[in-house]
Amino acid sequence: MEISESTVEHQEHEATDSSGDEKAGPPHEALFLVSAYLPLFELLAVSGVCRTLRDAVNTDVLPWLNIIVKAPLNLRISDEVLKKITSKANGRLRSLALMNCANVTDEGLQRVVEQNPLINKLYVPGCTGLTPDGVIRAAKTLSENHHGLKSLMIYGIYNMNKQHLETLESYLQINRSQQKQPGGSRPLLFHEYKDCPTSRHDNGHAAIDVQVCPKCDEVRMVFDCPRRTCWTKIDRPMTDCRGCNFCIPRCQECGGCVDCEEMEEAVCADILCSDCWLQLPKCDFCNKPYCKQHAGKGYCPPGSTGFVCDVCYAKFIVDLHSVVE
């Protein structure tokens, strides 16, 4: 399902009709105060409640200065919808985060940055509809006339190479001392990035989320190792533990590098180190754990303190019920 102009207009029409109900009183004043802190999905939902809230949300610029588009809206955002949403900032948009928005194209992104030249944070990870040339053109536009683009996330855009990365770095206001340190002023840890990529990127990391992997020489996200044992090993410098996720397997829980002899498998097929594997609850049948990200997929049988993973549930319990019936 895609959000279209007719859908938005239909919601506004419903809001107008509902506002005519004499029994419904005006919205509480607190709703106007919290609107600036609402995520985009909730903000759009609030604007469809009644005409008063719709007008308050649409006329207030503050809620639209920092736009983050993520699930479940990411696959419904097209170029036209993105244009309409960003236009509510009246050209004063400060940060734009499009998380895995596959339907956004180079033309749609360029139109937004031309209308909002004050954007200093542009996050487009996983936007497969974009190309490296389109991102470079957007970064160039935002860097003109002393409007500084300070932070950029582009992981997941296809065909990104070293030349593209060097061009993007030239458009960013990167501190020279930060450029000399791989990974920026703070190490980039795999498990922290998976939990909250946008906030982790803002919190003192490099201006661009991708680098040239020292292992495979490809432009990818390069993670550091948080293990103290790797820092203290004389015969194993930290460069051996630093690389992209394709070159160095990492634990889903702690983000540490995992050797073949200590690699454990979770029900969800994620990689776990031995220490994290031992600490996680196990399935009553297969004795495999879920990582914390997928822990809610298990089934809790009545009278049991443990859980049954979805694989064993479908393989044993469901089949057993069908045999009994």
Rosetta blueprint (number, residue, H / E / L):
1 M L
2 E L
3 I L
4 S L
5 E H
6 S H
7 T H
8 V H
9 E H
10 H H
11 Q H
12 E H
13 H H
14 E H
15 A H
16 T H
17 D H
18 S H
19 S L
20 G L
21 D L
22 E L
23 K L
24 A L
25 G L
26 P L
27 P L
28 H L
29 E H
30 A H
31 L H
32 F H
33 L H
34 V H
35 S H
36 A H
37 Y H
38 L L
39 P L
40 L H
41 F H
42 E H
43 L H
44 L H
45 A H
46 V H
47 S H
48 G L
49 V L
50 C L
51 R H
52 T H
53 L H
54 R H
55 D H
56 A H
57 V H
58 N H
59 T H
60 D L
61 V L
62 L H
63 P H
64 W H
65 L L
66 N E
67 I E
68 I E
69 V E
70 K L
71 A L
72 P L
73 L L
74 N H
75 L H
76 R H
77 I L
78 S L
79 D H
80 E H
81 V H
82 L H
83 K H
84 K H
85 I H
86 T H
87 S H
88 K H
89 A H
90 N L
91 G L
92 R L
93 L L
94 R L
95 S E
96 L E
97 A E
98 L E
99 M L
100 N L
101 C L
102 A L
103 N L
104 V L
105 T L
106 D H
107 E H
108 G H
109 L H
110 Q H
111 R H
112 V H
113 V H
114 E H
115 Q H
116 N L
117 P L
118 L L
119 I L
120 N L
121 K E
122 L E
123 Y E
124 V L
125 P L
126 G L
127 C L
128 T L
129 G L
130 L L
131 T L
132 P H
133 D H
134 G H
135 V H
136 I H
137 R H
138 A H
139 A H
140 K H
141 T H
142 L H
143 S H
144 E H
145 N H
146 H H
147 H L
148 G L
149 L E
150 K L
151 S E
152 L E
153 M E
154 I L
155 Y L
156 G L
157 I L
158 Y L
159 N L
160 M L
161 N L
162 K H
163 Q H
164 H H
165 L H
166 E H
167 T H
168 L H
169 E H
170 S H
171 Y H
172 L E
173 Q L
174 I L
175 N L
176 R H
177 S H
178 Q H
179 Q H
180 K H
181 Q L
182 P L
183 G L
184 G L
185 S L
186 R L
187 P L
188 L L
189 L E
190 F H
191 H H
192 E H
193 Y H
194 K H
195 D H
196 C L
197 P H
198 T H
199 S H
200 R H
201 H H
202 D H
203 N L
204 G L
205 H L
206 A L
207 A L
208 I E
209 D L
210 V L
211 Q E
212 V E
213 C L
214 P L
215 K L
216 C L
217 D L
218 E L
219 V E
220 R E
221 M L
222 V L
223 F E
224 D E
225 C L
226 P L
227 R L
228 R H
229 T H
230 C H
231 W H
232 T H
233 K L
234 I L
235 D L
236 R L
237 P L
238 M H
239 T H
240 D H
241 C H
242 R L
243 G E
244 C L
245 N L
246 F L
247 C L
248 I L
249 P L
250 R E
251 C L
252 Q L
253 E L
254 C L
255 G L
256 G L
257 C E
258 V L
259 D L
260 C H
261 E H
262 E H
263 M L
264 E E
265 E E
266 A L
267 V L
268 C L
269 A L
270 D L
271 I E
272 L E
273 C L
274 S H
275 D H
276 C H
277 W H
278 L H
279 Q H
280 L L
281 P L
282 K E
283 C E
284 D L
285 F L
286 C L
287 N L
288 K L
289 P E
290 Y L
291 C L
292 K H
293 Q H
294 H H
295 A H
296 G H
297 K H
298 G L
299 Y E
300 C L
301 P L
302 P L
303 G L
304 S L
305 T L
306 G L
307 F E
308 V E
309 C L
310 D H
311 V H
312 C H
313 Y H
314 A H
315 K H
316 F H
317 I H
318 V H
319 D H
320 L H
321 H H
322 S H
323 V H
324 V H
325 E L
